[in-house]
């Protein structure tokens, strides 16, 4: 991270965080839930088996039903879209998405969730500096995940998949949900920072005209995040704390 990038981060009027894979390791739960969903679905249709690469390529950062459609399309499978009210047994895009969510919710309730230590330390540092933060997530599970991780009180604004559906906001890689979060905080995009681990999320931040887009490499690869528009890529948000300590001379 260059001195100019450090200044843009810690002088920002607000920081907008993705949730899964940035603040909490929920991406691991999501990956397992997607694999559990698609293993029998693809096997029954004699399609190529689902892999972790499919998660990063087609699912990561996207709204749930968009992810279902993308994976199915990659195998040439066409299912009816259905309705969000479809049961988890329905052989529709929405039914499969709801099935995946049931698996995820059961795992979250059973296992709980702890934030990444470096992410928690950075959020607390921002709070000490008086820099407001928001959570911007495609997931409709953001609120229960934040509650499970005991992070809800740190974020005055949450724009997630529930908000996006209610307000008809397109999902990432469109920048709309990031722009909505900045607006709720009363901050212009040019004075806010986006922190993302997904290619689609980084692309959304880059498209929104934000002051800085920080990519967190949790497995997608630094090159992919940079190519999508990340200004800087770190492996852990604790790396940004080290940069802040250097800036302060502490």
C-alpha positions in Angstrom: 0.0 0.0 0.0 1.5 3.4 -1.0 1.5 6.4 1.3 -1.2 8.0 -0.9 -3.4 4.9 -0.6 -2.9 4.9 3.2 -4.0 8.5 3.3 -7.1 7.8 1.2 -8.1 4.9 3.4 -7.6 6.5 6.9 -8.8 9.9 5.8 -12.0 8.5 4.2 -15.3 9.8 5.3 -16.7 6.2 5.5 -15.6 2.6 4.8 -18.0 0.2 3.1 -17.3 -3.5 3.9 -18.6 -6.6 2.2 -19.4 -9.2 4.8 -18.8 -12.8 3.7 -15.0 -13.3 3.4 -14.2 -9.8 4.4 -15.5 -9.4 8.0 -16.4 -13.0 8.7 -15.4 -16.4 7.3 -19.0 -17.1 6.2 -17.6 -17.7 2.8 -16.5 -21.1 4.0 -20.0 -21.9 5.1 -21.4 -20.6 1.9 -18.9 -22.7 -0.1 -19.9 -25.9 1.7 -23.6 -25.1 1.3 -23.3 -24.5 -2.4 -21.3 -27.7 -2.8 -23.9 -29.6 -0.9 -26.6 -28.2 -3.1 -25.0 -28.7 -6.5 -23.4 -32.2 -6.0 -26.7 -34.1 -6.4 -28.3 -31.6 -8.8 -25.4 -31.8 -11.3 -24.9 -35.5 -10.8 -28.6 -36.2 -11.6 -28.1 -34.4 -14.9 -24.8 -36.1 -15.7 -23.1 -32.7 -15.7 -19.5 -31.8 -14.6 -19.1 -31.9 -10.9 -19.3 -28.7 -8.9 -15.9 -27.4 -7.7 -14.5 -24.5 -5.6 -13.6 -22.8 -8.8 -17.3 -22.6 -9.7 -17.9 -20.8 -6.4 -15.3 -18.1 -7.2 -16.3 -17.9 -10.9 -20.1 -18.0 -10.7 -21.3 -17.5 -7.2 -19.1 -15.4 -5.0 -20.5 -11.9 -4.4 -23.6 -12.4 -6.5 -27.2 -12.5 -5.3 -28.2 -16.1 -4.5 -30.5 -16.8 -7.4 -28.1 -15.1 -9.9 -25.5 -17.6 -8.6 -27.8 -20.5 -9.2 -28.5 -19.4 -12.7 -24.8 -18.8 -13.5 -23.8 -22.3 -12.4 -26.6 -24.0 -14.2 -25.9 -22.0 -17.4 -22.2 -23.0 -17.2 -23.4 -26.6 -17.6 -26.1 -25.8 -20.2 -28.9 -26.6 -17.8 -32.1 -24.6 -18.1 -34.6 -24.6 -15.3 -37.7 -22.5 -14.7 -36.9 -19.4 -12.6 -39.8 -20.0 -10.3 -40.7 -17.6 -7.5 -38.8 -16.6 -4.3 -41.6 -18.3 -2.3 -40.9 -21.7 -3.9 -40.2 -24.5 -1.5 -36.7 -25.8 -1.1 -37.8 -29.0 -2.9 -38.8 -27.2 -6.0 -36.7 -27.9 -9.1 -36.6 -24.2 -10.0 -33.8 -21.6 -9.8 -35.5 -20.1 -6.7 -36.2 -23.5 -5.2 -32.5 -24.4 -5.5 -31.5 -21.1 -4.0 -33.9 -21.6 -1.1 -32.5 -25.1 -0.6 -29.0 -23.8 -0.4 -30.1 -21.1 2.1 -31.7 -23.7 4.3 -28.4 -25.6 4.4 -26.5 -22.4 5.2 -28.9 -21.3 7.9 -28.7 -24.6 9.7 -24.9 -24.5 9.7 -24.9 -20.9 11.0 -27.3 -21.8 13.8 -25.3 -25.0 14.7 -21.8 -23.6 14.4 -22.1 -19.9 15.1 -19.7 -17.4 13.6 -16.6 -15.4 14.7 -15.2 -12.5 12.8 -11.7 -12.5 11.3 -9.5 -11.0 14.1 -7.7 -8.6 11.7 -11.0 -7.4 10.4 -12.4 -6.8 13.9 -9.3 -4.9 14.9 -9.6 -2.7 11.8 -13.3 -2.0 12.4 -12.5 -1.0 16.0 -9.6 1.2 14.8 -12.0 3.0 12.4 -14.5 3.5 15.2 -11.7 5.0 17.4 -11.0 7.4 14.5 -14.6 8.3 14.2 -14.9 6.9 10.7 -18.3 5.4 10.1 -18.6 2.0 8.5 -21.4 0.1 6.6 -21.9 -3.5 5.6 -22.8 -3.9 1.9 -23.6 -7.5 1.1 -25.5 -9.4 -1.7 -26.5 -11.9 1.0 -30.0 -11.9 2.5 -28.4 -13.5 5.6 -26.3 -10.4 6.5 -28.3 -9.4 9.6 -28.3 -12.9 11.2 -24.6 -13.3 10.4 -23.7 -9.9 12.0 -25.7 -10.9 15.0 -24.0 -14.3 15.3 -20.6 -12.6 15.0 -21.6 -9.9 17.6 -20.8 -7.2 15.1 -24.3 -5.6 14.6 -23.7 -2.6 16.9 -20.6 -1.6 14.9 -22.5 -0.9 11.7 -25.1 1.8 11.6 -26.0 1.0 8.0 -26.5 -2.4 6.4 -27.5 -2.7 2.8 -27.9 -6.3 2.0 -29.9 -8.6 -0.3 -33.1 -7.9 1.6 -32.7 -4.2 1.1 -31.7 -4.6 -2.5 -34.8 -6.7 -3.3 -37.1 -4.2 -1.5 -35.7 -1.2 -3.3 -35.1 -3.0 -6.6 -31.4 -2.4 -6.6 -29.3 -4.5 -9.0 -26.7 -6.7 -7.4 -23.0 -6.6 -7.8 -21.1 -6.1 -10.1 -23.5 -3.1 -10.4 -22.4 -0.4 -7.9 -26.0 0.4 -6.7 -25.9 -1.2 -3.3 -22.6 0.5 -2.5 -23.9 3.8 -3.6 -27.0 3.3 -1.5 -24.9 2.6 1.6 -22.8 5.8 1.0 -26.0 7.8 0.6 -27.4 6.4 3.9 -24.2 7.5 5.6 -24.4 10.9 3.9 -21.1 10.5 2.2 -20.2 11.1 -1.4 -18.7 8.0 -3.2 -15.5 10.0 -3.9 -14.9 10.2 -0.2 -15.7 6.6 0.7 -13.7 3.4 0.5 -14.9 -0.1 -0.5 -13.4 -3.3 0.9 -14.2 -6.5 -1.0 -13.0 -10.1 -1.5 -15.1 -11.0 -4.6 -14.4 -10.1 -8.2 -18.0 -8.9 -8.7 -17.8 -6.8 -5.5 -14.5 -5.2 -6.5 -15.9 -4.5 -10.0 -18.9 -2.8 -8.3 -16.6 -0.6 -6.2 -14.6 0.3 -9.2 -17.7 1.2 -11.1 -19.0 3.4 -8.3 -16.3 6.1 -8.4 -15.1 5.4 -4.8 -11.9 6.9 -3.4 -10.3 3.5 -3.0 -11.2 -0.1 -3.6 -9.3 -2.6 -1.4 -9.4 -6.2 -2.4 -9.0 -8.9 0.2 -7.6 -12.1 -1.3 -9.3 -15.0 0.5 -8.7 -17.4 -2.4 -9.8 -15.7 -5.7 -6.3 -14.5 -6.3 -4.7 -11.0 -6.2 -4.4 -10.8 -10.0 -8.2 -11.4 -10.5 -9.0 -8.7 -7.9 -6.6 -6.2 -9.5 -8.0 -7.0 -12.9 -11.5 -6.3 -11.6 -10.4 -2.8 -10.4 -8.9 -3.2 -6.9 -6.5 -0.3 -6.2 -4.6 -2.4 -3.6 -4.9 -6.1 -2.5 -4.1 -7.5 0.9 -4.3 -11.0 2.4 -5.7 -9.8 5.7 -7.2 -6.5 6.9 -4.6 -6.5 9.7 -2.2 -5.5 6.9 -4.0 -2.1 6.8 -3.5 -1.7 10.6 0.2 -2.1 10.1 0.1 0.6 7.4 -1.8 2.9 9.9 0.8 2.3 12.6 3.6 3.3 10.2 1.6 6.4 9.3 1.3 7.3 13.0 4.8 6.3 13.8 3.6 4.0 16.5 
